[in-house]
Amino acid sequence: MSSGFLRMFKKTEFRIRKLEESDSSHVRKWRNQAHVREVMYTDHEITVAEHEAWIIRALNDNDSCYLILERNGSPQAFINFTSIDQKNGKCFWGYYLISPHNGGGIGSVMAWFSLDWCFRVLGMRKLFCESLASNRRACSLYRKFGFTREAVFRDHVLKDGAPQHVLGFSLLSDEWSRVGGCLAGKLFS
């Protein structure tokens, strides 16, 4: 398929919902999966105590928004917007796919729903995200969705004791307005 996407999906199969307290044990399990930890800044196994403290902060943080993307009721991705700055209309975006084997294209679907939420629901003007430079899948996704690389943070984090570069990306709301509909046409039937 020449669109750069592996397959087309039915948009109505998907929904984004806010994180709930009842999601806590599932989210800890998801966060501790090897494919998630390998691309996060910290890669240790998250303890129950650490996770419980995090979930309390997450559910009570007015400057963050934590979401779950579902497909036909089954969780596909965890999404977060943090450091939401309403005055300047900007925030940070993070995410991970719950399963590394859930079929081609779910990352693109997650990105489309995330960006739509950021600019339409949260009303942001600018979205930032970061990725380990070695995370080629994420960097490719950002390019495909129109992000601009703004920064290289050299030797920014340690992974397995070795310094790793981190890349910073951004997307403006007017850029999303130009590409969002086109991307939806390629992703959704």
Secondary structure, 3 states (H helix, E strand, C coil): CCCCCCCCECHHHEEEEECCHHHHHHHHHHHCCHHHHCCCCCCCCCCHHHHHHHHHHHHHCCCCEEEEEEECCEEEEEEEEEEEECCCCEEEEEEEECCCCCCCCHHHHHHHHHHHHHHHHCCCCEEEEEEECCCHHHHHHHHHCCCEEEEEEEEEEEECCEEEEEEEEEEEHHHHHHHHHHHHHHHEC
